[in-house]
Amino acid sequence: MAILVIREPSTTEQISQMEAAFAGTMIKLAIDVARGILAGGGALHADCEQALLEDGSRQEDVWGADWYPQTREVGFESLINIRPRQQNFGMEVQDPALREQIEAIVRFLLEVS
């Protein structure tokens, strides 16, 4: 499984590498909303989060999501999103503005034409 840190719009090859963990059905992601980058391709959101932390991200800026390439949908549920100190008490990102920011980053970096 390849965990890739994506800073620029992804290539078809990068998408294929990240899809491999779930046979092309989904890509688990961690998104750094402050830096506008993401990591994807691990078996767990926490694996992707760790890749971003090692790359210099701050944990409070990193949120978990999923990308479903076939339907081009973004999911917002992840264990790494349970953050009472940031007023997010469940697995799903609850702040609508934060969800919009996450979705915009995911679509910009992963929505290959």
Stockholm file with secondary structure:
# STOCKHOLM 1.0

chainA/1-113         MAILVIREPSTTEQISQMEAAFAGTMIKLAIDVARGILAGGGALHADCEQALLEDGSRQEDVWGADWYPQTREVGFESLINIRPRQQNFGMEVQDPALREQIEAIVRFLLEVS
#=GR chainA/1-113 SS CCCEEECSCCCHHHHHHHHGGGTTSCEEEEEETTTTEEEECCSSHHHHHHHHHHTTCCGGGEEEEEEETTTTEEECBCGGGCBGGGTBCSSBCCCHHHHHHHHHHHHHHHCCC
#=GC SS_cons         CCCEEECSCCCHHHHHHHHGGGTTSCEEEEEETTTTEEEECCSSHHHHHHHHHHTTCCGGGEEEEEEETTTTEEECBCGGGCBGGGTBCSSBCCCHHHHHHHHHHHHHHHCCC
//
